[in-house]
């Protein structure tokens, strides 16, 4: 009688045993997911930094533009 076909007990899958997945890994929140989240957080932080630099540069340009028109 064949066993059930769940992720930890695949029937008909040759090639040996498969690693038992934890509940978090089954929900796609395993260690690989944490690394992905760290990478995304770093990208977001870099984007925010660039946007703030642009905003400061445009503010400085606007301030200089105001100063030259008032003279």
Biopython code that builds the backbone (N, CA, C, O; Angstrom):
import numpy as np
from Bio.PDB.StructureBuilder import StructureBuilder

atoms = [
    (1, "UNK", "N", (0.845, -1.177, 0.000)),
    (1, "UNK", "CA", (0.000, 0.000, 0.000)),
    (1, "UNK", "C", (0.899, 1.252, 0.000)),
    (1, "UNK", "O", (1.772, 1.378, 0.858)),
    (2, "UNK", "N", (0.695, 2.168, -0.945)),
    (2, "UNK", "CA", (1.563, 3.360, -1.022)),
    (2, "UNK", "C", (1.254, 4.361, 0.079)),
    (2, "UNK", "O", (0.125, 4.471, 0.557)),
    (3, "UNK", "N", (2.292, 5.081, 0.463)),
    (3, "UNK", "CA", (2.117, 6.133, 1.468)),
    (3, "UNK", "C", (1.528, 7.369, 0.816)),
    (3, "UNK", "O", (1.439, 7.465, -0.408)),
    (4, "UNK", "N", (1.128, 8.307, 1.651)),
    (4, "UNK", "CA", (0.552, 9.539, 1.118)),
    (4, "UNK", "C", (1.634, 10.367, 0.438)),
    (4, "UNK", "O", (2.820, 10.232, 0.743)),
    (5, "UNK", "N", (1.212, 11.225, -0.485)),
    (5, "UNK", "CA", (2.155, 12.044, -1.249)),
    (5, "UNK", "C", (2.229, 13.450, -0.650)),
    (5, "UNK", "O", (1.690, 14.394, -1.228)),
    (6, "UNK", "N", (2.873, 13.595, 0.475)),
    (6, "UNK", "CA", (3.102, 14.940, 0.972)),
    (6, "UNK", "C", (4.554, 15.323, 0.710)),
    (6, "UNK", "O", (5.314, 14.509, 0.184)),
    (7, "UNK", "N", (4.944, 16.498, 1.051)),
    (7, "UNK", "CA", (6.260, 17.010, 0.681)),
    (7, "UNK", "C", (7.376, 16.202, 1.342)),
    (7, "UNK", "O", (8.461, 16.076, 0.774)),
    (8, "UNK", "N", (7.127, 15.654, 2.534)),
    (8, "UNK", "CA", (8.161, 14.904, 3.239)),
    (8, "UNK", "C", (8.141, 13.421, 2.914)),
    (8, "UNK", "O", (9.020, 12.684, 3.362)),
    (9, "UNK", "N", (7.177, 12.975, 2.159)),
    (9, "UNK", "CA", (7.089, 11.562, 1.839)),
    (9, "UNK", "C", (6.648, 11.399, 0.383)),
    (9, "UNK", "O", (5.554, 10.896, 0.129)),
    (10, "UNK", "N", (7.468, 11.810, -0.566)),
    (10, "UNK", "CA", (7.055, 11.732, -1.964)),
    (10, "UNK", "C", (7.111, 10.303, -2.487)),
    (10, "UNK", "O", (8.153, 9.651, -2.414)),
    (11, "UNK", "N", (6.005, 9.825, -3.008)),
    (11, "UNK", "CA", (5.946, 8.491, -3.574)),
    (11, "UNK", "C", (6.352, 8.578, -5.035)),
    (11, "UNK", "O", (5.903, 9.468, -5.757)),
    (12, "UNK", "N", (7.184, 7.676, -5.464)),
    (12, "UNK", "CA", (7.592, 7.655, -6.861)),
    (12, "UNK", "C", (8.711, 8.631, -7.165)),
    (12, "UNK", "O", (9.081, 8.779, -8.330)),
    (13, "UNK", "N", (9.258, 9.293, -6.182)),
    (13, "UNK", "CA", (10.374, 10.206, -6.384)),
    (13, "UNK", "C", (11.645, 9.420, -6.106)),
    (13, "UNK", "O", (11.964, 9.138, -4.951)),
    (14, "UNK", "N", (12.361, 9.071, -7.142)),
    (14, "UNK", "CA", (13.603, 8.343, -6.958)),
    (14, "UNK", "C", (14.707, 9.261, -6.485)),
    (14, "UNK", "O", (14.522, 10.476, -6.422)),
    (15, "UNK", "N", (15.836, 8.704, -6.157)),
    (15, "UNK", "CA", (16.988, 9.515, -5.823)),
    (15, "UNK", "C", (17.219, 9.696, -4.344)),
    (15, "UNK", "O", (17.981, 10.580, -3.952)),
    (16, "UNK", "N", (16.597, 8.899, -3.515)),
    (16, "UNK", "CA", (16.921, 8.969, -2.104)),
    (16, "UNK", "C", (15.931, 9.762, -1.291)),
    (16, "UNK", "O", (14.843, 10.108, -1.751)),
    (17, "UNK", "N", (16.337, 10.040, -0.068)),
    (17, "UNK", "CA", (15.441, 10.722, 0.861)),
    (17, "UNK", "C", (15.515, 12.225, 0.652)),
    (17, "UNK", "O", (16.502, 12.759, 0.148)),
    (18, "UNK", "N", (14.465, 12.873, 1.046)),
    (18, "UNK", "CA", (14.434, 14.339, 1.000)),
    (18, "UNK", "C", (14.493, 14.872, 2.410)),
    (18, "UNK", "O", (14.046, 14.224, 3.357)),
    (19, "UNK", "N", (15.050, 16.059, 2.539)),
    (19, "UNK", "CA", (15.152, 16.709, 3.843)),
    (19, "UNK", "C", (13.751, 17.024, 4.350)),
    (19, "UNK", "O", (12.899, 17.512, 3.607)),
    (20, "UNK", "N", (13.531, 16.736, 5.626)),
    (20, "UNK", "CA", (12.240, 17.095, 6.210)),
    (20, "UNK", "C", (12.196, 18.606, 6.392)),
    (20, "UNK", "O", (13.121, 19.201, 6.946)),
    (21, "UNK", "N", (11.125, 19.218, 5.925)),
    (21, "UNK", "CA", (10.998, 20.666, 5.999)),
    (21, "UNK", "C", (10.297, 21.069, 7.293)),
    (21, "UNK", "O", (9.324, 20.439, 7.707)),
    (22, "UNK", "N", (10.795, 22.108, 7.912)),
    (22, "UNK", "CA", (10.148, 22.623, 9.107)),
    (22, "UNK", "C", (8.858, 23.334, 8.700)),
    (22, "UNK", "O", (8.610, 23.561, 7.516)),
    (23, "UNK", "N", (8.055, 23.677, 9.680)),
    (23, "UNK", "CA", (6.808, 24.381, 9.393)),
    (23, "UNK", "C", (7.087, 25.726, 8.717)),
    (23, "UNK", "O", (6.395, 26.106, 7.772)),
    (24, "UNK", "N", (8.109, 26.448, 9.206)),
    (24, "UNK", "CA", (8.451, 27.745, 8.622)),
    (24, "UNK", "C", (8.911, 27.570, 7.178)),
    (24, "UNK", "O", (8.543, 28.367, 6.315)),
    (25, "UNK", "N", (9.698, 26.555, 6.907)),
    (25, "UNK", "CA", (10.182, 26.339, 5.540)),
    (25, "UNK", "C", (9.032, 25.954, 4.614)),
    (25, "UNK", "O", (9.012, 26.343, 3.446)),
    (26, "UNK", "N", (8.073, 25.186, 5.141)),
    (26, "UNK", "CA", (6.913, 24.840, 4.320)),
    (26, "UNK", "C", (6.088, 26.067, 3.986)),
    (26, "UNK", "O", (5.427, 26.100, 2.948)),
    (27, "UNK", "N", (6.113, 27.072, 4.842)),
    (27, "UNK", "CA", (5.378, 28.305, 4.593)),
    (27, "UNK", "C", (6.242, 29.322, 3.865)),
    (27, "UNK", "O", (5.885, 30.496, 3.772)),
    (28, "UNK", "N", (7.375, 28.873, 3.352)),
    (28, "UNK", "CA", (8.303, 29.712, 2.587)),
    (28, "UNK", "C", (8.903, 30.818, 3.452)),
    (28, "UNK", "O", (9.121, 31.933, 2.978)),
    (29, "UNK", "N", (9.169, 30.506, 4.720)),
    (29, "UNK", "CA", (9.798, 31.468, 5.615)),
    (29, "UNK", "C", (11.074, 30.889, 6.217)),
    (29, "UNK", "O", (11.426, 31.210, 7.352)),
    (30, "UNK", "N", (11.757, 30.051, 5.477)),
    (30, "UNK", "CA", (12.958, 29.408, 5.987)),
    (30, "UNK", "C", (14.151, 30.331, 5.990)),
    (30, "UNK", "O", (14.006, 31.529, 5.750)),
    (31, "UNK", "N", (15.332, 29.796, 6.259)),
    (31, "UNK", "CA", (16.545, 30.621, 6.325)),
    (31, "UNK", "C", (16.844, 31.327, 5.008)),
    (31, "UNK", "O", (17.342, 32.453, 5.006)),
    (32, "UNK", "N", (16.544, 30.674, 3.893)),
    (32, "UNK", "CA", (16.773, 31.320, 2.594)),
    (32, "UNK", "C", (15.888, 32.548, 2.451)),
    (32, "UNK", "O", (16.289, 33.537, 1.838)),
    (33, "UNK", "N", (14.697, 32.491, 3.008)),
    (33, "UNK", "CA", (13.766, 33.620, 2.946)),
    (33, "UNK", "C", (14.303, 34.795, 3.762)),
    (33, "UNK", "O", (14.163, 35.949, 3.354)),
    (34, "UNK", "N", (14.914, 34.509, 4.907)),
    (34, "UNK", "CA", (15.473, 35.572, 5.739)),
    (34, "UNK", "C", (16.594, 36.288, 5.002)),
    (34, "UNK", "O", (16.706, 37.511, 5.083)),
    (35, "UNK", "N", (17.426, 35.539, 4.282)),
    (35, "UNK", "CA", (18.506, 36.160, 3.515)),
    (35, "UNK", "C", (17.926, 37.046, 2.420)),
    (35, "UNK", "O", (18.441, 38.135, 2.166)),
    (36, "UNK", "N", (16.864, 36.589, 1.775)),
    (36, "UNK", "CA", (16.218, 37.395, 0.741)),
    (36, "UNK", "C", (15.687, 38.692, 1.340)),
    (36, "UNK", "O", (15.820, 39.763, 0.747)),
    (37, "UNK", "N", (15.091, 38.585, 2.509)),
    (37, "UNK", "CA", (14.531, 39.782, 3.156)),
    (37, "UNK", "C", (15.632, 40.779, 3.494)),
    (37, "UNK", "O", (15.448, 41.988, 3.354)),
    (38, "UNK", "N", (16.783, 40.264, 3.943)),
    (38, "UNK", "CA", (17.906, 41.164, 4.259)),
    (38, "UNK", "C", (18.381, 41.874, 3.000)),
    (38, "UNK", "O", (18.678, 43.068, 3.029)),
    (39, "UNK", "N", (18.452, 41.136, 1.892)),
    (39, "UNK", "CA", (18.874, 41.744, 0.628)),
    (39, "UNK", "C", (17.908, 42.817, 0.172)),
    (39, "UNK", "O", (18.326, 43.879, -0.289)),
    (40, "UNK", "N", (16.625, 42.547, 0.297)),
    (40, "UNK", "CA", (15.610, 43.515, -0.106)),
    (40, "UNK", "C", (15.669, 44.746, 0.808)),
    (40, "UNK", "O", (15.518, 45.876, 0.343)),
    (41, "UNK", "N", (15.887, 44.524, 2.085)),
    (41, "UNK", "CA", (15.981, 45.650, 3.022)),
    (41, "UNK", "C", (17.182, 46.527, 2.675)),
    (41, "UNK", "O", (17.098, 47.752, 2.754)),
    (42, "UNK", "N", (18.288, 45.911, 2.296)),
    (42, "UNK", "CA", (19.476, 46.685, 1.923)),
    (42, "UNK", "C", (19.213, 47.495, 0.658)),
    (42, "UNK", "O", (19.626, 48.651, 0.565)),
    (43, "UNK", "N", (18.529, 46.896, -0.317)),
    (43, "UNK", "CA", (18.200, 47.615, -1.547)),
    (43, "UNK", "C", (17.282, 48.797, -1.248)),
    (43, "UNK", "O", (17.457, 49.885, -1.795)),
    (44, "UNK", "N", (16.310, 48.573, -0.382)),
    (44, "UNK", "CA", (15.370, 49.639, -0.036)),
    (44, "UNK", "C", (16.098, 50.780, 0.672)),
    (44, "UNK", "O", (15.840, 51.952, 0.395)),
    (45, "UNK", "N", (17.008, 50.436, 1.588)),
    (45, "UNK", "CA", (17.763, 51.462, 2.305)),
    (45, "UNK", "C", (18.610, 52.276, 1.325)),
    (45, "UNK", "O", (18.714, 53.496, 1.454)),
    (46, "UNK", "N", (19.208, 51.606, 0.355)),
    (46, "UNK", "CA", (20.018, 52.306, -0.650)),
    (46, "UNK", "C", (19.150, 53.240, -1.488)),
    (46, "UNK", "O", (19.552, 54.366, -1.780)),
    (47, "UNK", "N", (17.965, 52.780, -1.873)),
    (47, "UNK", "CA", (17.055, 53.600, -2.660)),
    (47, "UNK", "C", (16.608, 54.837, -1.863)),
    (47, "UNK", "O", (16.563, 55.945, -2.397)),
    (48, "UNK", "N", (16.282, 54.634, -0.596)),
    (48, "UNK", "CA", (15.861, 55.759, 0.247)),
    (48, "UNK", "C", (16.992, 56.767, 0.382)),
    (48, "UNK", "O", (16.760, 57.975, 0.335)),
    (49, "UNK", "N", (18.223, 56.270, 0.549)),
    (49, "UNK", "CA", (19.370, 57.164, 0.678)),
    (49, "UNK", "C", (19.546, 57.997, -0.588)),
    (49, "UNK", "O", (19.780, 59.203, -0.516)),
    (50, "UNK", "N", (19.432, 57.349, -1.746)),
    (50, "UNK", "CA", (19.573, 58.068, -3.017)),
    (50, "UNK", "C", (18.472, 59.119, -3.185)),
    (50, "UNK", "O", (18.727, 60.231, -3.646)),
    (51, "UNK", "N", (17.244, 58.751, -2.804)),
    (51, "UNK", "CA", (16.132, 59.693, -2.939)),
    (51, "UNK", "C", (16.337, 60.904, -2.030)),
    (51, "UNK", "O", (16.047, 62.035, -2.419)),
    (52, "UNK", "N", (16.843, 60.659, -0.806)),
    (52, "UNK", "CA", (17.084, 61.774, 0.113)),
    (52, "UNK", "C", (18.180, 62.690, -0.421)),
    (52, "UNK", "O", (18.086, 63.912, -0.306)),
    (53, "UNK", "N", (19.222, 62.094, -1.005)),
    (53, "UNK", "CA", (20.293, 62.907, -1.590)),
    (53, "UNK", "C", (19.760, 63.773, -2.725)),
    (53, "UNK", "O", (20.116, 64.946, -2.837)),
    (54, "UNK", "N", (18.911, 63.197, -3.561)),
    (54, "UNK", "CA", (18.316, 63.960, -4.659)),
    (54, "UNK", "C", (17.474, 65.105, -4.135)),
    (54, "UNK", "O", (17.529, 66.218, -4.658)),
    (55, "UNK", "N", (16.694, 64.829, -3.099)),
    (55, "UNK", "CA", (15.828, 65.855, -2.518)),
    (55, "UNK", "C", (16.673, 66.990, -1.940)),
    (55, "UNK", "O", (16.345, 68.163, -2.117)),
    (56, "UNK", "N", (17.758, 66.642, -1.251)),
    (56, "UNK", "CA", (18.635, 67.682, -0.700)),
    (56, "UNK", "C", (19.268, 68.504, -1.811)),
    (56, "UNK", "O", (19.384, 69.725, -1.701)),
    (57, "UNK", "N", (19.679, 67.832, -2.884)),
    (57, "UNK", "CA", (20.306, 68.552, -3.994)),
    (57, "UNK", "C", (19.307, 69.502, -4.649)),
    (57, "UNK", "O", (19.658, 70.633, -4.983)),
    (58, "UNK", "N", (18.076, 69.057, -4.833)),
    (58, "UNK", "CA", (17.076, 69.927, -5.455)),
    (58, "UNK", "C", (16.715, 71.089, -4.526)),
    (58, "UNK", "O", (16.469, 72.203, -4.990)),
    (59, "UNK", "N", (16.683, 70.830, -3.209)),
    (59, "UNK", "CA", (16.419, 71.915, -2.260)),
    (59, "UNK", "C", (17.537, 72.938, -2.292)),
    (59, "UNK", "O", (17.285, 74.142, -2.262)),
    (60, "UNK", "N", (18.769, 72.464, -2.353)),
    (60, "UNK", "CA", (19.916, 73.373, -2.395)),
    (60, "UNK", "C", (19.882, 74.195, -3.680)),
    (60, "UNK", "O", (20.170, 75.392, -3.661)),
    (61, "UNK", "N", (19.533, 73.558, -4.791)),
    (61, "UNK", "CA", (19.450, 74.275, -6.059)),
    (61, "UNK", "C", (18.328, 75.315, -6.007)),
    (61, "UNK", "O", (18.484, 76.421, -6.524)),
    (62, "UNK", "N", (17.217, 74.968, -5.395)),
    (62, "UNK", "CA", (16.109, 75.913, -5.268)),
    (62, "UNK", "C", (16.505, 77.083, -4.379)),
    (62, "UNK", "O", (16.152, 78.227, -4.665)),
    (63, "UNK", "N", (17.230, 76.807, -3.312)),
    (63, "UNK", "CA", (17.687, 77.879, -2.415)),
    (63, "UNK", "C", (18.629, 78.821, -3.158)),
    (63, "UNK", "O", (18.517, 80.040, -3.033)),
    (64, "UNK", "N", (19.552, 78.261, -3.926)),
    (64, "UNK", "CA", (20.490, 79.094, -4.681)),
    (64, "UNK", "C", (19.754, 79.887, -5.746)),
    (64, "UNK", "O", (20.088, 81.043, -6.006)),
    (65, "UNK", "N", (18.762, 79.276, -6.358)),
    (65, "UNK", "CA", (17.970, 79.970, -7.369)),
    (65, "UNK", "C", (17.215, 81.135, -6.763)),
    (65, "UNK", "O", (17.121, 82.198, -7.378)),
    (66, "UNK", "N", (16.674, 80.952, -5.563)),
    (66, "UNK", "CA", (15.972, 82.035, -4.876)),
    (66, "UNK", "C", (16.931, 83.160, -4.515)),
    (66, "UNK", "O", (16.579, 84.335, -4.617)),
    (67, "UNK", "N", (18.127, 82.811, -4.098)),
    (67, "UNK", "CA", (19.111, 83.815, -3.693)),
    (67, "UNK", "C", (19.523, 84.680, -4.902)),
    (67, "UNK", "O", (19.698, 85.890, -4.755)),
    (68, "UNK", "N", (19.674, 84.090, -6.061)),
    (68, "UNK", "CA", (20.124, 84.844, -7.224)),
    (68, "UNK", "C", (19.013, 85.726, -7.768)),
    (68, "UNK", "O", (19.306, 86.774, -8.345)),
    (69, "UNK", "N", (17.757, 85.349, -7.612)),
    (69, "UNK", "CA", (16.662, 86.174, -8.134)),
    (69, "UNK", "C", (16.392, 87.371, -7.220)),
    (69, "UNK", "O", (15.881, 88.396, -7.671)),
    (70, "UNK", "N", (16.731, 87.242, -5.954)),
    (70, "UNK", "CA", (16.488, 88.354, -5.031)),
    (70, "UNK", "C", (17.547, 89.439, -5.125)),
    (70, "UNK", "O", (17.279, 90.569, -4.718)),
    (71, "UNK", "N", (18.726, 89.154, -5.637)),
    (71, "UNK", "CA", (19.796, 90.168, -5.722)),
    (71, "UNK", "C", (19.507, 91.182, -6.755)),
    (71, "UNK", "O", (20.300, 92.101, -6.956)),
]
sb = StructureBuilder()
sb.init_structure("model")
sb.init_model(0)
sb.init_chain("A")
sb.init_seg("    ")
for serial, (resi, resn, name, xyz) in enumerate(atoms, 1):
    if name == "N":
        sb.init_residue(resn, " ", resi, " ")
    sb.init_atom(name, np.array(xyz, "f"), 0.0, 1.0, " ", f" {name:<3s}", serial, name[0])
structure = sb.get_structure()
